[in-house]
Amino acid sequence: MRDYKKLENFLCDFIEKYCKESGANGVILGLSGGLDSALVACLCKKALKDNVFALLMPTNSSNEANLKDALSLCKDLNLKHKLINIQSILDSFILSCDDVDRIRMGNLAARIRMCLLYDYSALLSYLVIGTSNKSELQLGYGTIYGDLAHAFNPIAQLYKSEIFSFASFVGVPDIFIKKAPSADLYDGQSDELDLGFSYEEIDEVLMAIENNKELSYFDKNLVDMVKARMKKNAFKLKMPRIADINEI
């Protein structure tokens, strides 16, 4: 088990130092009402005090309870924030697209949110801080140039199953820790329903793969799903390929 106090101090120091080295005034994050962004918000507040800004960007179909929880956290942390309903922007995008399904609509919403985050980051001279955990990143469970875009990320090496207990230690309110993980990309969306397995099960396989351990004792469907997602979405963890003309 990790030393959570040591981890908290390390991550707060990491956030503070990265901002200082980058010449940024602070950080900006998208606060969804989910656990990961709530944890990052708490770490940023501890590290940077008042130099943290949160954008809350629901659509008309977003979970109202998540928005309420996000606003409550802003109040509890005395966090500077702005609420922007992005439905009208999303509608204008949909009008320009053909046969938009709910997955593509979710991707559009994620990219709209990131456009706004980067615009406000330019306005404030703040860095966009990431909120994706290691499990999501390894599986590619996120929108490239959407929620996966950021200047830096303090929790990218923490598996989702670790986030729950660490968040509790940091002081994230229980309501975030107890709710079912969801990217809230569409009405009723659930991460674990989408993936077909719990994060606890998924993380055991991811850890086994990372440590080159035997996988035969795991559910074959689980292993196949994890490997397929890791292979299919590996490009999301890499910088875009550039043609090396020096090879000519």
N, C-alpha and C positions, 0 to 999 in steps of 0.2 A: 504494500500500500504506500502511496506517495505521502510525503511530508507536506500537508496542505498549507501550513504556515509558511514554509520555505518556498513553496510554489507561488503562493499569493504575493509574497515579497518580491520574488524574482519577476513575475509578470508585471507588477506595478512599476518596478524599476525599469523593465523593458519598455513599457509604454512611455514613461517619462523621458527616458534617454533617447528613444527613437524620435520623439517629437522635437526634443532639443537639438539633436544632431541634424534633423531635417529643416530646422528653422521654422517649424510650424507653430502657430499660436495655440493649437489644441487638436482635438479629434471630433469627428462627426460620425454618427452611426445611425443606421436604420433600426428603429426599435419596433419590433413586430408584436410584442406581447408573448413571445416564446421564451424558453429558458436560455438559449445560447446568447441572444442579444441582451437579455436581462443581466446575465453574468458579466458580459463584456462591459455593459454600462456601469455596473457596480465596481469593477476593477478600474475603469477609467476615472470614475469619480474619486476613488481612493488615491489614484496616482496623480491626477491633474486638477483636482478640486473643481473650480468653476469653469475650467477651460474644456468643457464637454458640451456638445450640442447633439440633440436627438431629433430625427425626423420620423414622424408617425404617418404612414402613407397607405391608408386602407382604400379598398374599392367598396362599392356598394354591397358586394357579396362577402366581404371579410367578416370574420367572426367578431361580433360585437363585444364578447367577453374579453377577447385578446386586446382590443383597443382600450377597454376599460382598465384592464390590468396594466397596460403600458402607461396610460395616463396616471394611474395610481403610483407606479414606480417613479415617474418623473416628479410627482409631488413629494414622495418619500425621500428621494435623493436630492430634492431641490435642483432638478436638472433643467437646464435651458432646453426648450423644445419647440417644435412647430408641427401642427397637424395639417396635412394636405390630403384631401380626398382626391385620388388620381383617376376616378372613374371617367371623367370627361376626356382626359388625355388618352386613357385606354380605349374609349369608344372611338376616338378619332383614328387611332391606329387600326382598330378592327375594320373600320370602313375602307381602309386602304389594302386590306389583306383578303385573301380568298379562303373560304371554308375553314375558318379558325375553329379548332377544337379546344377543349379546356386545357390541355397541356401547353399548346402554343399560346393561349391566352395568359396562362400563368407565367410563361417565359417573357411575354410582352410586358406584363405588370412588373416583373422583377427587373427588367432592363429600364423601364420608366423610372422606377425607384432609384436605380443606380445613377441615371442621368441627373436626377434632382439632387442626390447626395453629392455628386461631383460638382454640380453647379454651386451649391451652397458651400462646398469646401473651398471653391475659388473665391467666393464672396467673403468668407471668414478667415481665409488662410489657415484652414484646418485640414488635417489628413483624414481620409476615409478609412475607418478601421473595420476589419473583417470580423465576422461573427460565425464562420463555419467551423465545425469541429472536424476531427480527423476522420471519423467514420464517414461523414458526408463527403469529404474530400476524396477519400480512397475509393468510394463507390461512384464518384461523379454525380452525387445526388444534389445538384444545384444547377443554376443557370449561368453558363459562361457569359461574361460581360454583364451579368446581373448580380445576384447575391454573391457570386464568387469573385467579383472585382473588388479590390481594396488596395490601399497602400501598404498595410501590414496587418498581421493577425496574431493576437496573443494566445488563442486557444486551438490553433491548427494542429497541435501535436497531442491533444487530449481526445481520447475516444468518447463517444456520446455516453457510454455507460459510466465513465469517470466524471462526466460533467455534473451529474445529479448530486453526488456526494460532495464534490468540490464546491458547487454552488451553495449547498447548505452551509458549508464551513464559512464561505465568504459572507454569507448573510442575505443571499437572495431570498425573497419571501417565498414561503411554502407553496403558494398558489401557482408559481411558475414551475416548481419542482414536481408537483403532483399532476400537472396537466399532461395529456397525451401529446407527444411530439408531432408538430404539424408545421409545414411551411406556409399554411393558410393561402395556398395559391388559388383555391376554389372552394366553394361551399362543401363542408364535410370532409375535406382532404385530411388524410392521416399518413404520416411517414411510414409507420410500421405496416399499415394496410397496403400501401403502395409497394413496399419492399417484400411483403409476404412473411416477414419474420421480425422478431423483436430486436432492438438494438443490442441487448445483452447477448443474444445468440449470434448476431452478425459480428459483434466485436470479438467474440471468442475465436471465430474463424479468421478475422483480419489479424488478430494477434498471432495466431498459429502460423499464418502465411508469412508474417513479418519475421518470425523467429524460426522459419524453416522447420516447423513441426509437422508431424503426421496428421493428415486430414481425414483418414479413412473412418475414424470413429464419429465424425460429424454427419449430420443429415446430408445426403448427396445433393438433394435439391437446393439446400442452403449453400453448400460449397459451390455448386454450379452457378447459382445466382450471383454470388459474390465475385467469383472469377470472371464471369461474363461482364459484369458491370465495371470491374476494374480494367479489363482489357478494352472495352468499348469506350470508356470515358477517360482513359489515360491522357488523352490530348488536352483535357481541361487543366491539367497540372503542369503543362509545359508552355513556354513562350512560343509564339507563332514561328514556324519554320521560315528561315530566310535563305534564299538562293545564294550560295557562296560562289561568286563569280571568280574568286581566286583559283578555283579548281579548273578553270578553262585553260 
